[in-house]
């Protein structure tokens, strides 16, 4: 569906040179809110995702071979269906936005290597094998074929597929640098983070975020470090980073937000898309 925009390279007719220049441009934009995955080819986005692995500093202390992360990212891309919205472009968009949020907020510097790894893997796998239908349809369809006994939501499906994929890479170098207990901790972190993207829990997260903001404001007034969190609050912030990135299109530059809104059109009532497309006009009137 997406036709990526390759900038003109007047001095060369080589596709490899164009893609190299495109990747150079993408690297320069990785730490910007203006990064737009729709501007690049799926192949370049694989390289972008690999680059973000190193921007997360996950090559330090984990003994992860570059070839292992390359194969892993390629496998994730192959497992993403050609949906209008929940596709490979969305995966990289969310992963880049998670990195941007974590870095800009200062949380990246507050995270252990295992926490960074869980956040990166959860972002990359958060919509793994998305069938392109709503959660309501998915749950009702699953219940219909299990005599009403299934309560599995899409996020549980994505988490299960992520666990299967990551398990396949034990012995490949991707997670071998972790002790078994640490590996299980990372896998559990990935599971919790992916479940946080379930929109049925949105109201609860809003309430928890409001309470956290109030508590941190009070702490700051008494001279405490605003980035000093309890383990529970820290986990909440990690979940909010991914949850926020998953629905972040509306905070991107208008041209990017509009392109994603058009992609999302087949999955929601058209009236909401019209609101998204026409909203900027309200600010001009």
C-alpha positions in Angstrom: 0.0 0.0 0.0 2.8 2.4 0.9 5.0 3.9 -1.8 8.0 5.1 0.0 9.6 8.4 -1.1 13.2 8.0 -2.3 14.9 11.4 -2.6 16.4 12.1 -6.0 20.1 11.3 -6.4 21.1 13.2 -9.5 24.6 11.9 -9.7 23.9 8.2 -9.7 21.5 5.7 -11.3 22.4 2.9 -8.9 19.6 1.7 -6.6 22.2 0.7 -4.0 23.6 4.2 -3.9 20.1 5.7 -3.5 19.3 3.3 -0.7 22.6 4.1 1.0 21.9 7.8 0.9 18.3 7.1 2.1 19.7 5.2 5.1 22.1 8.0 5.8 19.2 10.4 5.8 17.2 8.1 8.0 20.0 7.8 10.6 20.2 11.6 10.8 16.5 11.7 11.7 16.3 8.8 14.2 16.4 11.1 17.2 13.7 13.5 15.8 10.0 13.5 16.2 9.9 14.3 12.5 11.1 10.9 11.6 8.6 9.4 9.1 8.8 5.7 8.3 6.6 6.1 5.3 9.5 7.9 3.6 11.7 4.8 3.4 11.6 1.3 1.9 11.0 -1.8 4.1 14.6 -2.8 3.6 16.0 0.5 4.8 13.7 0.3 7.8 15.3 -3.0 8.7 18.6 -1.2 8.9 17.0 1.6 10.8 15.6 -0.8 13.4 19.1 -2.4 13.7 20.6 1.0 14.2 18.1 1.7 17.0 19.2 -1.5 18.7 22.7 0.2 19.0 21.2 3.6 19.9 19.6 1.8 22.8 23.2 0.7 23.7 22.1 -2.9 23.7 25.5 -4.0 22.2 27.1 -3.2 25.6 27.5 -6.1 28.0 25.0 -8.5 26.4 27.3 -10.2 23.9 24.7 -10.0 21.2 26.1 -10.7 17.7 25.2 -8.2 15.0 24.2 -11.0 12.7 21.7 -12.3 15.3 19.9 -9.0 15.6 19.9 -8.6 11.8 18.2 -12.0 11.4 15.8 -11.3 14.2 14.6 -8.0 12.8 14.2 -9.6 9.3 12.1 -12.4 10.9 9.9 -9.8 12.6 9.4 -8.0 9.3 8.4 -11.3 7.5 5.9 -12.0 10.2 4.1 -8.7 9.8 1.1 -9.0 7.5 0.4 -6.5 4.7 -2.3 -4.6 6.6 -3.2 -1.0 5.8 -2.0 0.2 9.2 -0.7 -2.5 11.5 2.3 -3.4 9.4 6.1 -3.2 9.3 6.0 0.6 8.8 4.0 0.9 12.0 6.4 -1.3 13.9 9.4 0.8 13.1 7.4 4.0 13.6 6.5 2.8 17.2 10.1 1.6 17.9 11.6 4.9 16.8 9.0 6.9 18.8 9.7 4.8 21.9 13.4 5.6 21.5 12.6 9.3 21.0 10.3 9.4 24.1 12.8 7.5 26.3 15.7 9.7 25.3 13.9 13.0 25.4 12.4 12.3 28.8 15.7 11.2 30.3 14.3 7.8 31.1 16.8 6.1 28.8 19.6 7.0 31.2 17.6 5.6 34.1 17.1 2.2 32.6 19.2 -0.9 33.1 20.4 -2.9 30.1 17.8 -5.5 30.7 15.1 -2.9 30.9 16.3 -1.3 27.6 16.3 -4.7 26.0 12.8 -5.5 27.1 11.5 -2.2 25.9 13.2 -2.5 22.5 12.0 -6.1 21.9 8.4 -5.2 23.0 8.3 -2.3 20.6 9.5 -4.4 17.7 7.1 -7.2 18.6 4.1 -5.3 19.9 1.9 -6.0 16.9 3.5 -9.3 15.8 1.3 -11.1 13.3 -1.5 -8.6 13.6 -4.4 -9.9 11.6 -5.6 -6.4 10.6 -8.9 -6.6 12.6 -10.1 -4.8 15.7 -9.7 -6.3 19.2 -13.4 -6.6 19.5 -13.7 -8.6 16.3 -10.7 -10.7 17.3 -12.1 -11.6 20.7 -15.6 -12.3 19.4 -14.2 -14.5 16.6 -11.9 -16.4 19.1 -14.9 -16.9 21.5 -17.1 -18.2 18.6 -14.6 -20.9 17.8 -14.0 -21.9 21.4 -17.7 -22.1 22.5 -17.4 -18.8 24.3 -14.5 -19.9 26.4 -11.7 -17.8 24.9 -10.8 -14.4 26.3 -7.6 -13.9 24.4 -7.1 -10.4 23.1 -4.9 -9.2 20.3 -2.2 -8.1 22.7 -2.0 -11.5 24.3 -1.7 -12.9 20.8 1.2 -10.6 19.9 2.9 -11.4 23.2 2.6 -15.1 22.6 4.0 -14.8 19.1 6.8 -12.6 20.5 7.7 -15.3 23.1 7.7 -18.0 20.4 10.0 -15.9 18.2 12.4 -15.0 21.0 12.5 -18.6 22.1 13.6 -19.6 18.7 16.7 -17.3 19.1 17.9 -18.9 22.3 21.2 -20.4 21.2 21.6 -18.0 18.4 23.3 -15.2 20.3 20.4 -12.9 20.7 19.7 -13.7 24.4 22.6 -16.0 25.1 24.5 -13.3 27.0 21.8 -13.3 29.7 21.7 -15.8 32.6 18.5 -17.9 32.5 16.9 -15.9 35.3 17.7 -12.6 33.6 16.4 -14.0 30.3 13.1 -14.9 31.9 12.9 -11.4 33.5 13.4 -9.8 30.1 10.7 -12.1 28.5 8.3 -11.2 31.4 9.0 -7.5 30.8 8.3 -7.9 27.1 5.0 -9.6 28.0 3.9 -6.8 30.4 4.9 -4.1 28.0 3.0 -5.5 25.0 -0.2 -6.0 27.2 0.0 -2.3 28.1 -0.9 -1.4 24.5 -4.4 -2.9 25.0 -6.7 0.1 24.5 -9.4 -1.5 26.8 -7.0 -0.5 29.6 -6.6 3.1 28.4 -8.8 4.7 31.1 -6.9 2.9 33.9 -3.6 4.0 32.5 -4.8 7.6 32.3 -5.8 7.5 36.0 -2.5 6.0 37.0 -0.5 8.5 34.9 -2.4 11.4 36.6 -1.7 10.0 40.0 2.0 9.6 39.1 2.3 13.1 37.9 0.8 14.5 41.1 3.1 12.3 43.2 6.2 13.4 41.2 5.2 17.1 41.4 4.9 16.8 45.2 8.2 15.0 45.4 9.9 17.7 43.3 8.6 20.4 45.6 10.3 18.8 48.5 13.6 18.7 46.6 13.5 15.0 45.5 14.8 13.9 42.2 11.8 13.8 39.8 13.3 10.9 38.0 13.7 8.8 41.1 11.0 6.1 40.8 9.9 3.1 42.8 10.1 -0.2 40.9 6.3 -0.1 40.4 6.3 3.5 39.1 9.3 2.8 36.9 7.5 -0.1 35.3 4.4 2.1 34.7 6.6 4.7 32.9 8.1 2.0 30.7 4.6 0.8 29.8 3.5 4.4 29.1 6.4 4.9 26.8 5.3 2.0 24.6 1.6 2.8 24.9 2.1 6.4 24.1 4.3 5.6 21.1 1.7 3.2 19.8 -0.9 6.0 19.5 1.6 8.8 18.8 0.7 9.6 15.2 -1.4 12.6 16.2 1.6 14.4 17.8 3.7 14.1 14.7 3.9 16.8 12.1 0.6 17.2 10.3 1.7 15.7 6.9 2.9 12.6 8.8 -0.2 12.4 11.0 -2.5 12.8 7.9 -0.7 10.0 6.0 -1.2 7.6 9.0 -4.8 8.7 9.4 -5.5 7.7 5.8 -3.8 4.4 6.3 -5.9 3.8 9.4 -9.2 4.7 7.5 -10.2 1.1 6.6 -10.1 0.1 10.3 -12.3 2.8 11.9 -15.5 4.6 11.0 -14.9 7.2 8.4 -16.3 10.0 10.6 -13.2 9.8 12.8 -10.9 10.0 9.8 -12.7 13.1 8.5 -12.2 14.7 12.0 -8.5 14.0 11.8 -8.2 15.3 8.3 -10.2 18.5 8.8 -9.0 19.3 12.4 -6.1 21.5 11.2 -8.5 23.6 9.2 -10.3 24.5 12.5 -7.1 26.2 13.7 -6.8 28.2 10.5 -10.4 29.6 10.6 
